[in-house]
């Protein structure tokens, strides 16, 4: 861990100014990921700006019936908020599928969006990694890649985004509110995280000095027809090998709208809007779900250890869509897959 | 001479429990000293090669840094490498940190940064940089098995495979039912909660007190005195509390060398602690490939057993385990051929990890037995009963006891084995396939020479002492129980002293022998105290015990009294006051009975039954139920004993489903070197575990009838789970851990 300067920001403007002034300054809130990365010498910010005192810890209802979630709302507070539990159970479920209660108590909404990949090589400062050290190479491609991406990869990087919450937010068509030196702007969730391409060091489309202030979710129409299904190497406290957030609006047993986001398979929560559009109008049955999954995975590529993920992702999508269609969302408490 | 037994056999809370849960039990890294310096180890980033240049300038200039040690300026230490051998070193050349510019394993310590604060040391350590000339490295056992060899020199305490008996190949060829399969078990890394740490406190007289995470304070002491040429009187090692070790603390780890070396060179107190990722570069359970061939007749009687194992070791030591011998003694068979080989890898030397050898070897054997049961279409439990062995055919010796049949009976009854349907894929619960599997477990019940003292004061307080360690197993508690019962005292009147190198000689805490060894030594010391007490009492004028022999009296509630007439007795205080002595201190010894060992051998046994629920479409396995029935002689404390079995079973589930060092063979490096990505079971993975101790009387295994429990819980558990997975799915997964991709494969 390298030494760093610590500043506690008292206002949003202060925070932005303090970060913008130093190229490698970073904001810190829960610190559940950043502090680990600093201990591993993977992140070496020379300045940490503590934003925990900023007035960003409330959940407000929007006039349309959605929610605007402050960036500092903890994962626990969000998952157990009665409005979220009642109207956005998919979001609650996804959050509770991740980490541990202790981590969720500390981790924040904004920080969750900004958590970095769990790629073994990214975490190990002794190995090359294009994400950590641009141009140094990607040993994961020929190496140990059990947890790596099968969709949207590049020759430079096959890392995945590790968040569960973001997979649900992607399915819910959330919007990210950011504030920066140039003012505020909103970023549709699908445009917030990016694919690695030839700049894998960039996880998202935020600019230096910008701060996430809130995440907004529009009203949900899915009722009980949703699920967050997470498949991992042990039954809790492990990142997803594959996860699926699925939400359906149904007219009888016919699909009106389908939204399916996948975690653990790409550098960002993965959605295939064309495939989703094709699913609309179809009978909600296994055959349609299979076709959908095949379509989503058309371009999937395995790298050896992770090749099983292609088949697993197919199966997980079908199961998740079955759960959503049946209105029997995956429970996150007993760890038994329904 | 007997007493009213009041504590042994009762579920007794840990005497150190309150200290631990309130944070008052101090661990090695928690001791402080005036002017304490902090060391941070820098690890190599390559698995093989030479250090061409090591850059320390930037680190040296870092504020607070006192010194940086590399191979170029390492402090004085023994030149001859035998001086570096600790009590449990396997054959070979022990690793000598900073000895030369050569790198022979990934993560090898190449420098120690010593600074005034931990933060400065850690920060500066990232500024040390080495230029390497890499050599070719070898880390893939599947490749290196081509170069496997029989270890030329046997590791002390680990039996070699016995010579073949009968004609295994011939019998195999002729048998009507047979199979041979290869099993792989991934390398597993130790991850006890407490990191390895040494706080070396230098006294004004230059003497060193080492607060050290170890399973043997006297092993660490002799290592330090040998390596640094110090006198035993000048080095004291203290390990009162150990936050888990499981075998990783049997041998001194790097931090001990570094803390002492830096302390001697700088003439200051120094603490060095390993980081969690450095814990992945010390000893580990080696990856192992095993081929097991079994054959039986139509009735299920074993005709041939062949078990060949190849395990990884380092380039500098031949670490060895007893992997295959279990296959020659667990079941009756006249035709047995066993072999055990090693292959050199660019890793640190593997080390003992809970039931070393048996955890791997019995897993393969017990999976193969299940496969044979299905080939012969015999119930898997019935197949074990058919082949029940009543003696150790490897050594041609009698067994001191073997209540394994009771384990089978009671375990099966508790589990409901009779309701099992034989066919795979025949049991379901909704979408889940349900499978029931079982396995046998076996571990050696051994004793080691141990000395203890017992000191009884006139006020009825007893202090017992031996250098043994408590690595979380409950040694503090059971020794207190034994002392209390031996002298008829309440637990509160007994103080145990352990975990100090200056106490009476005790071996490292390993091999499940501590309860039997230290317990028997404490019992012996207390017996001596009672005899002395009676002698004093009998000699008093008008003593009501004047003519009593040791067999006639007992100690009860602080009073020595006649068994036949308890009204005739004298209190401890009275005896001592009248005799004019303040205390009675005696020594007791326990050691294996060499003569008896010519004829007898002693093992602990278990039967493990596991239920799994498998979501076949998604490959997800849940272990929903485990019953472990154990025969381990006398159970001193059913509460701590149960905890040992629970821990072993959980670790076995980890071997079955989770634990795996993922090595990048291009880089020669374990990549999942943190406990987020190196998976072991978490609460959600563990459901019902029922622990049964069957009655087993053994008057030969140890003087106090104890066999030991630290390891038996893991043995066979992974096989029981794998066999349950087969019963559920009809798929044999012979590659551990059984991750979900392997369920989806096939």
Interface residues (C-beta under 8 A of the other chain):
Chain A: X1 X2 X3 X40 X41 X118 X120 X121 X123 X124 X125 X126 X127 X139 X142 X143 X144 X146 X147 X231 X233 X234 X235 X236 X237 X238 X239 X241 X308 X311 X312 X315 X316 X319 X335 X336 X337 X338
Chain B: X43 X45 X119 X122 X123 X126 X277 X431 X432 X613 X615 X617 X618 X619 X620 X622 X657 X658 X662 X663 X664 X666 X667 X669 X671 X672 X673 X674 X676 X677 X679 X681 X682 X683 X684 X685 X739 X740 X741 X744 X745
